[in-house]
Amino acid sequence: MNDFDFLAGTWDVANRKLLKPLAGSDEWDEFPGRSVATRHFDGAASVDEIAFPTKGRHGMTVRVYNPATRQWSIYWASSATGTLDTRPMVGAFTGNRGEFYGEETHEGRPVRCRFIWTVVDEHRARWEQAFSADDGQTWETNWTMDFTRTS
């Protein structure tokens, strides 16, 4: 239940985002972020806000643990759209690696989406997002975030 406790605190985030997912592109946009995360419900919930200063927008993630299924549901809100995506990414951690799956819409069509969280150590973590247009047979990573804890 305390899988996201590592995230509590303030982080500098190096973002790398594929400009044209699922198009065979290898052009990446790199930009900074700053994340502040808190734990709630004795570790059964995690909330963070990330600022993308060069993009002029923010995002917020809400993660809630279901003790019956032993899985997390992850929800994303964006200041760019002013909406909360109610389609959760659902999954769990095994050791220092968490995998979460859900549905996403890309350019008007549904795609499978995968998040991978890797806890490197107490000062570093990595998040990756990938899309699959063939129902999970192949995956294309389209966004990575490398987290470094601030002092």
C-alpha positions as CSV (number, residue, x, y, z in Angstrom):
1,M,0.0,0.0,0.0
2,N,2.9,2.4,0.5
3,D,4.4,2.0,-2.9
4,F,4.3,5.7,-3.7
5,D,5.8,6.9,-0.4
6,F,9.1,7.3,-2.2
7,L,7.6,10.1,-4.2
8,A,6.7,12.4,-1.3
9,G,8.8,15.6,-1.5
10,T,10.1,18.0,-4.1
11,W,11.7,16.9,-7.3
12,D,13.5,18.4,-10.4
13,V,12.2,16.5,-13.4
14,A,13.9,16.1,-16.8
15,N,11.2,15.5,-19.4
16,R,11.8,14.0,-22.8
17,K,8.6,13.7,-24.9
18,L,8.3,12.3,-28.4
19,L,6.9,15.0,-30.7
20,K,4.9,12.6,-33.0
21,P,3.9,9.4,-31.2
22,L,3.0,6.4,-33.3
23,A,4.3,8.0,-36.4
24,G,7.8,6.5,-36.6
25,S,9.3,9.8,-35.4
26,D,12.5,10.0,-33.4
27,E,12.2,13.8,-32.7
28,W,12.1,14.5,-29.0
29,D,11.2,17.7,-27.0
30,E,13.2,18.1,-23.8
31,F,12.0,20.4,-21.0
32,P,12.3,20.9,-17.3
33,G,9.7,20.3,-14.6
34,R,9.3,20.6,-10.9
35,S,7.1,18.2,-8.9
36,V,5.8,18.4,-5.3
37,A,4.2,15.2,-4.1
38,T,2.4,14.3,-0.8
39,R,1.1,11.1,0.7
40,H,-2.4,10.6,2.1
41,F,-4.5,7.9,3.7
42,D,-1.5,6.5,5.6
43,G,0.2,5.8,2.3
44,A,-2.9,4.5,0.4
45,A,-3.0,7.8,-1.7
46,S,-0.5,10.0,-3.4
47,V,-1.0,13.4,-5.0
48,D,1.5,15.5,-6.9
49,E,1.5,18.7,-8.9
50,I,4.1,19.2,-11.6
51,A,4.9,22.5,-13.2
52,F,6.3,22.8,-16.7
53,P,7.7,26.3,-16.6
54,T,8.8,26.5,-20.2
55,K,5.4,25.2,-21.3
56,G,3.3,27.5,-19.1
57,R,1.2,24.7,-17.7
58,H,0.8,22.3,-14.8
59,G,-0.4,18.7,-14.3
60,M,-1.7,16.9,-11.2
61,T,-1.7,13.2,-10.5
62,V,-4.0,11.4,-8.0
63,R,-3.1,7.8,-7.1
64,V,-5.4,5.7,-4.9
65,Y,-4.7,2.2,-3.6
66,N,-7.4,-0.5,-3.6
67,P,-6.6,-3.0,-0.8
68,A,-9.1,-5.5,-2.1
69,T,-7.4,-5.8,-5.5
70,R,-3.9,-4.7,-4.3
71,Q,-3.7,-2.3,-7.2
72,W,-3.4,1.4,-7.7
73,S,-5.6,3.6,-9.9
74,I,-3.8,6.7,-11.3
75,Y,-5.7,9.7,-12.6
76,W,-4.3,12.8,-14.4
77,A,-5.5,16.4,-14.6
78,S,-4.0,19.1,-16.8
79,S,-4.2,22.8,-16.6
80,A,-4.0,22.9,-20.4
81,T,-7.4,21.2,-20.7
82,G,-8.9,22.0,-17.3
83,T,-10.1,18.4,-17.1
84,L,-9.5,15.3,-15.0
85,D,-9.1,12.2,-17.0
86,T,-11.4,9.7,-15.3
87,R,-10.0,6.7,-17.2
88,P,-7.5,5.3,-14.7
89,M,-4.2,3.6,-15.3
90,V,-4.3,0.5,-13.1
91,G,-1.5,-1.7,-11.9
92,A,0.9,-2.5,-9.1
93,F,4.5,-2.6,-8.0
94,T,6.8,-5.6,-7.8
95,G,9.8,-4.5,-5.9
96,N,11.0,-1.1,-7.2
97,R,9.1,-1.3,-10.5
98,G,5.5,-0.5,-11.1
99,E,3.5,-1.2,-14.2
100,F,0.1,0.4,-14.9
101,Y,-2.1,0.0,-18.0
102,G,-5.1,1.8,-19.3
103,E,-6.8,3.3,-22.4
104,E,-5.8,6.6,-24.0
105,T,-6.9,8.6,-27.0
106,H,-4.3,9.6,-29.5
107,E,-5.3,11.8,-32.5
108,G,-8.9,10.7,-32.0
109,R,-8.3,7.0,-31.9
110,P,-8.1,4.7,-28.9
111,V,-4.7,3.2,-27.9
112,R,-3.4,1.2,-25.0
113,C,-1.2,3.1,-22.6
114,R,1.4,1.9,-20.2
115,F,3.2,3.6,-17.4
116,I,6.4,2.2,-15.8
117,W,7.7,3.6,-12.6
118,T,11.2,2.7,-11.5
119,V,12.5,3.7,-8.1
120,V,16.3,4.0,-8.7
121,D,17.2,5.0,-5.1
122,E,15.9,7.5,-2.5
123,H,17.1,10.4,-4.6
124,R,16.1,9.3,-8.2
125,A,13.1,7.8,-9.9
126,R,12.0,7.4,-13.5
127,W,8.5,7.4,-15.1
128,E,7.9,6.2,-18.7
129,Q,4.8,6.4,-20.8
130,A,4.3,4.2,-23.9
131,F,1.5,3.7,-26.4
132,S,0.4,0.6,-28.2
133,A,-1.7,0.7,-31.4
134,D,-1.9,-3.1,-31.6
135,D,-3.5,-3.9,-28.3
136,G,-0.2,-4.3,-26.4
137,Q,1.7,-6.5,-28.8
138,T,4.3,-3.7,-29.3
139,W,4.9,-0.5,-27.3
140,E,6.5,2.8,-28.2
141,T,7.8,4.9,-25.4
142,N,6.8,8.5,-26.0
143,W,7.5,10.3,-22.7
144,T,10.1,9.9,-20.0
145,M,10.5,11.8,-16.7
146,D,13.7,11.5,-14.8
147,F,13.2,12.6,-11.2
148,T,16.0,14.0,-9.0
149,R,15.1,14.8,-5.4
150,T,15.9,18.4,-4.4
151,S,17.8,19.1,-1.2
